[in-house]
Amino acid sequence: MAQISIESFKNFFKFYEGESHQQLAVEKLYKLIPLDALEDNSEWILQYRDQLKDQTIETKQWPITKVQMGLIMNCSTESLPDSLMDDFARCVDLYQMDRLSIAYFLGQCGHESAGLRYPMEIHDGSDYENRRDLNNIYPGDGVKFAGTGFLQCTGRFNHQRYSDYLQNKGEYDYKIMEVGKTYTSEKYPWSISGFWWHDNDMNSFCKMKPPVDQVGQRVNGKYLPNGYEDRRVYSKKAFEVLGLPYPGN
């Protein structure tokens, strides 16, 4: 079933005149909205009342709002600290993601992280010990460099590539390699994921508007990718919230 765009959704409010059928429709919509989004201090309510004041100015630095991120990831705005949104803004700017690439990116991150619930792989990573394809050449590398960030970047190889990239930009951070996943998952959950996206030329690939399953194939390494149905759900929501036509599966 086709979904309306965010612009079409806004038109419902533009043409609201308090007619009985419109009031009934609003009541039905109210019942579909998650309870945490109906709290009196929810960001969208404060924004609608123009009560965000200084907060509104601050969020202008973010490519999307907390409300939009919450809708895409099916989480509350309270679970999205400013530091997380700041890293997302840094990620988008650092790797020059346009709105189309952002939609694809968020769809894949949504699945890999279960809606931003897991910025670090649940498994301890011991299965990655001695994985030469990940350049895990030292004892403990498997655990130290297990999946991190919202795309679950894995292995010494990917951590070293990211560390080198920042160093070349004059932003060297020794903790990336010294501490590993427990540090990067907290400090750079978006940025290290975006680096994989950048390093694999995903922005150029997304410009061709490929089916979501093909993007998932690149991220996961096989077709159909693991969790392809879930990837579709998050991707559809991302395209809908960002007001873009969904490219299909």
MISE-234784 format. One record per residue (C-alpha): residue in three letters; y, z, x. Coordinates in steps of 0.05 Angstrom, whole numbers, plus 5000, padded with zeros to 4 digits. Each point is the difference from the previous one (the first is absolute). Layout:
ALAYZX ...
***
This chain:
MET500050005000 ALA506849805028 GLN504850565016 ILE507649974990 SER504650045060 ILE504650585014 GLU505949574978 SER496749874933 PHE498750744993 LYS507450155011 ASN501749534943 PHE496550474951 PHE505450515014 LYS505649485000 PHE498449794928 TYR498350694973 GLU503850134935 GLY496350594972 GLU496249594948 SER494050354969 HIS495049535032 GLN503450105068 GLN499750764992 LEU492649954984 ALA498949585062 VAL503750515043 GLU495650554972 LYS493849605019 LEU502849895070 TYR501450745007 LYS492750164988 LEU497949535056 ILE504650295053 PRO496850505049 LEU502050724986 ASP503250115068 ALA504649414988 LEU502750354937 GLU502450625035 ASP507450114989 ASN501549975075 SER496149365012 GLU503749525045 TRP500349444948 ILE503050474948 LEU505250265048 GLN501649295021 TYR500749784927 ARG504850584987 ASP503749835065 GLN498650705027 LEU497049805067 LYS506849985033 ASP499050075075 GLN492549864993 THR501549314972 ILE504149825061 GLU494650255046 THR494449604968 LYS503949355010 GLN497049975069 TRP493049944971 PRO497349304982 ILE497350294935 THR501450654963 LYS495450604996 VAL499049844926 GLN497649305017 MET495450265055 GLY497250524952 LEU498649484947 ILE496449555050 MET495950565031 ASN498950384935 CYS502950635029 SER505950464986 THR506749935034 GLU499250725022 SER494249795044 LEU504549515037 PRO504350385050 ASP506249675028 SER496749975069 LEU494549564971 MET505049534967 ASP504049985065 ASP493949775038 PHE498749484947 ALA507249745008 ARG499150005075 CYS493449614992 VAL503149474956 ASP506049915046 LEU495950025065 TYR495249454978 GLN505049614957 MET495950024936 ASP502949634942 ARG498850214928 LEU493949554993 SER496750295062 ILE501750714978 ALA496349884934 TYR493749765036 PHE500650565051 LEU500750554949 GLY494149734961 GLN495550065060 CYS502850675022 GLY499050274930 HIS492649875003 GLU498950215072 SER503550674990 ALA497950134928 GLY507249984976 LEU503050315064 ARG495450614993 TYR496749885067 PRO504349805059 MET494150155045 GLU492749794993 ILE495750524964 HIS494149925047 ASP501050335068 GLY499049345038 SER493950215040 ASP496749354979 TYR505249635041 GLU497950325066 ASN498649485055 ARG502349434956 ARG502149495052 ASP502949544947 LEU505150554986 ASN500850145074 ASN497450714989 ILE497950075073 TYR501050745011 PRO496050594970 GLY503650234937 ASP503749354987 GLY496349894935 VAL502550644969 LYS506849995034 PHE501749304977 ALA496549964933 GLY503549664941 THR507350194996 GLY505849794957 PHE499649704930 LEU496149405026 GLN495250445039 CYS501449695069 THR494050175043 GLY498350065074 ARG503350095067 PHE501649255000 ASN504550034939 HIS503350655021 GLN501549725069 ARG502849364971 TYR504750394956 SER502050475057 ASP501549405045 TYR504149674945 LEU504550604993 GLN500650075075 ASN502349285005 LYS505450164948 GLY502350605041 GLU496850504952 TYR494250265042 ASP496250584968 TYR494650305045 LYS497050394942 ILE497149374969 MET494849955055 GLU499850735021 VAL498950294930 GLY497549414960 LYS498649974925 THR502350704981 TYR506949825027 THR500749284979 SER497550134929 GLU505750504991 LYS505549685041 TYR498749264989 PRO495649904938 TRP503949374980 SER502349765067 ILE493249985034 SER497249654939 GLY505749505000 PHE498849875074 TRP492949764984 TRP503149574945 HIS505049725051 ASP494949935056 ASN495549584955 ASP505749554976 MET499250224928 ASN507249854980 SER498949265015 PHE493450004963 CYS503250324939 LYS505449464997 MET494449534977 LYS498950454939 PRO492550075012 PRO495350334949 VAL499850765008 ASP492649985019 GLN501649565060 VAL505250515024 GLY494750544990 GLN495149595040 ARG504850005059 VAL501050754995 ASN492850194988 GLY496649455040 LYS495449724947 TYR500149614934 LEU500050284949 PRO503250605033 ASN497550704988 GLY503350284937 TYR502749324980 GLU500950214928 ASP504150615020 ARG504149575048 ARG501649544941 VAL502350584957 TYR504850275052 SER502449305017 LYS501349814927 LYS504150644991 ALA504049865064 PHE501749294978 GLU501850244930 VAL504550575024 LEU503449555050 GLY501149464947 LEU495849475033 PRO494849544970 TYR493050225016 PRO496649475045 GLY493050104971 ASN493550245029 
***
